[in-house]
Amino acid sequence: MLLLNNSTDKERDGIFLRRIAIFCLVGCVQFLLPSALAAQSYGPPFIPTQGTFRVLAVFVQFQDDTWDDPCPSDSLLGWPSNRHSIPKWALGEKFLAPKKAKKYSEGSLSDYFAQMSNEQFHFIGDVFPILYLTPQPFAFYTDKTKHGRGFLSTQIIDWLDENGVDFSRYDNDNDGDVDFILFLYRHWQHKILTPGTSYQGISGFGFSKSITKDNKRILGRFPGSGTMQRGNYTLPTCRSIVTHEISHYFFGAGHYSSIGEFGIHDGNAFCYAMSGYEREKLGWIHPIEIKRDTLLSIPDAITTNTYYKIDLPNSSDYFLLENRQRISIFEKGDCVEGELPARGLMIAHIRPRASKAQQITWIAADSTFSENDKGEASDALRAGDSIILKPLLHGRSDTAHDQLSIQVRVLRQKANRVIVRIKYKPTVNQ
């Protein structure tokens, strides 16, 4: 279940704050169903990471939702509250492609996952063409025991069934379960559908007993049959929330608490393109290993799928280098959120055996990155910047510990490439 930390993301009249703060309420996974393709039988990922994956997207609005802002009220790029229809940016194939293709509508969810996966994962589906406008005002659905989000989710599912949806289309592996439905709420006013919690998106529908439609089960708990999220005012904001919710089906409960806006699984930041570590974990990219002094010409990571890895002897830790040049549409901003905060060479310290929250940490050029720092311009190394990496190496039986000094220097930038010198210097710390 995904939650919004209301203490860091508050709504004021006419203002949509830049930071979207999301954190996860970690629950126990009691039983996981087998999944086909590349998904594992137990533990994340809970959905395939290879092949074609068909989903259903449903847009929802509370009948008393009248909140607008200059951005949401834009008739083309936003989602005006008084329209009572699905947003224009979701029409046709702008949001989801109905079938696998070599090229998808730029900026769509299908385009996003095709690019992030290096064409290995095709996230396609159907947008239900009618908006679900709730028959009751928002306050009616805030009672957890009677009319909470689980109740509303079942109402929407019944309505979809009555309006001809064939849920069997969304059982991709034919295991008897609907794999993924997106409930995309326009707005729920930063208030709560479940007492005691407030959230931007949730990996689950809120009901405990499965629902059967077209001889397929719809599971309401996580990991289940999809996600629900609010604040889908524009395509980029919708994509940010959706990709984060889906990241829980890739990586499980909890978050990479220090990944910031340079990935999708932080839980407290706007989501742009995926980090190299996230893509590597899913088998979508294979970083080039660096083992000696070298001079590199590193192209943009997102558009070329090029990453470099510095392995550390006698350790599972490594450093991951990625050049983020903000040329991908998925690193651009809109009227709600600005573009990716940093441009240049990013270095991540990867610790696969650490607790999940600490598995990735950015080594900022100005040494200021922290859990509360979700990304700023000074995080990236640019022409003239240099940093020394000094990881402790293990495996010594005496009092001396091998140290490895690794200098990373950005010599210059050539178009969207950064020219980088890597220099090793072994030392001994007595």
Rosetta blueprint (number, residue, H / E / L):
1 M L
2 L E
3 L E
4 L E
5 N L
6 N L
7 S L
8 T L
9 D L
10 K L
11 E L
12 R E
13 D L
14 G L
15 I E
16 F L
17 L L
18 R L
19 R L
20 I L
21 A L
22 I E
23 F E
24 C E
25 L L
26 V L
27 G L
28 C L
29 V L
30 Q L
31 F L
32 L L
33 L L
34 P L
35 S L
36 A L
37 L L
38 A L
39 A L
40 Q L
41 S L
42 Y L
43 G L
44 P L
45 P L
46 F L
47 I L
48 P L
49 T L
50 Q L
51 G E
52 T E
53 F E
54 R E
55 V E
56 L E
57 A E
58 V E
59 F E
60 V E
61 Q E
62 F L
63 Q L
64 D L
65 D L
66 T L
67 W L
68 D L
69 D L
70 P L
71 C L
72 P L
73 S L
74 D L
75 S L
76 L L
77 L L
78 G L
79 W L
80 P L
81 S L
82 N L
83 R L
84 H L
85 S L
86 I L
87 P L
88 K H
89 W H
90 A H
91 L L
92 G L
93 E L
94 K L
95 F L
96 L L
97 A L
98 P L
99 K L
100 K L
101 A L
102 K L
103 K L
104 Y L
105 S L
106 E L
107 G L
108 S L
109 L H
110 S H
111 D H
112 Y H
113 F H
114 A H
115 Q H
116 M H
117 S L
118 N L
119 E L
120 Q L
121 F E
122 H E
123 F E
124 I E
125 G E
126 D E
127 V E
128 F L
129 P L
130 I L
131 L L
132 Y E
133 L E
134 T L
135 P L
136 Q L
137 P L
138 F H
139 A H
140 F H
141 Y H
142 T L
143 D L
144 K L
145 T L
146 K L
147 H L
148 G L
149 R H
150 G H
151 F H
152 L H
153 S H
154 T H
155 Q H
156 I H
157 I H
158 D H
159 W H
160 L H
161 D H
162 E H
163 N L
164 G L
165 V L
166 D L
167 F H
168 S H
169 R H
170 Y H
171 D L
172 N L
173 D L
174 N L
175 D L
176 G L
177 D E
178 V L
179 D L
180 F L
181 I E
182 L E
183 F E
184 L E
185 Y E
186 R L
187 H L
188 W L
189 Q L
190 H L
191 K L
192 I L
193 L L
194 T L
195 P L
196 G L
197 T L
198 S L
199 Y L
200 Q L
201 G E
202 I E
203 S L
204 G L
205 F L
206 G L
207 F L
208 S L
209 K L
210 S L
211 I E
212 T E
213 K E
214 D L
215 N L
216 K E
217 R E
218 I E
219 L L
220 G L
221 R L
222 F L
223 P L
224 G L
225 S L
226 G E
227 T E
228 M E
229 Q E
230 R L
231 G L
232 N L
233 Y L
234 T L
235 L H
236 P H
237 T H
238 C H
239 R H
240 S H
241 I H
242 V H
243 T H
244 H H
245 E H
246 I H
247 S H
248 H H
249 Y H
250 F H
251 F H
252 G L
253 A L
254 G L
255 H L
256 Y L
257 S L
258 S L
259 I L
260 G H
261 E H
262 F H
263 G L
264 I L
265 H L
266 D L
267 G L
268 N L
269 A L
270 F L
271 C L
272 Y L
273 A L
274 M L
275 S L
276 G H
277 Y H
278 E H
279 R H
280 E H
281 K H
282 L L
283 G L
284 W L
285 I L
286 H L
287 P L
288 I E
289 E E
290 I E
291 K L
292 R L
293 D L
294 T E
295 L E
296 L E
297 S E
298 I E
299 P L
300 D L
301 A H
302 I H
303 T H
304 T H
305 N L
306 T L
307 Y L
308 Y E
309 K E
310 I E
311 D E
312 L L
313 P L
314 N L
315 S L
316 S L
317 D L
318 Y E
319 F E
320 L E
321 L E
322 E E
323 N E
324 R E
325 Q L
326 R L
327 I L
328 S L
329 I H
330 F H
331 E H
332 K L
333 G L
334 D L
335 C L
336 V L
337 E L
338 G L
339 E L
340 L L
341 P L
342 A L
343 R L
344 G E
345 L E
346 M E
347 I E
348 A E
349 H E
350 I E
351 R L
352 P L
353 R L
354 A L
355 S L
356 K H
357 A H
358 Q H
359 Q L
360 I E
361 T E
362 W E
363 I L
364 A L
365 A L
366 D L
367 S L
368 T L
369 F L
370 S L
371 E L
372 N L
373 D L
374 K L
375 G L
376 E L
377 A H
378 S H
379 D H
380 A L
381 L E
382 R L
383 A L
384 G L
385 D L
386 S E
387 I E
388 I E
389 L E
390 K L
391 P L
392 L E
393 L L
394 H L
395 G L
396 R L
397 S L
398 D L
399 T L
400 A L
401 H E
402 D E
403 Q E
404 L E
405 S E
406 I E
407 Q E
408 V E
409 R E
410 V E
411 L E
412 R E
413 Q E
414 K E
415 A L
416 N L
417 R E
418 V E
419 I E
420 V E
421 R E
422 I E
423 K E
424 Y E
425 K E
426 P E
427 T E
428 V E
429 N E
430 Q L
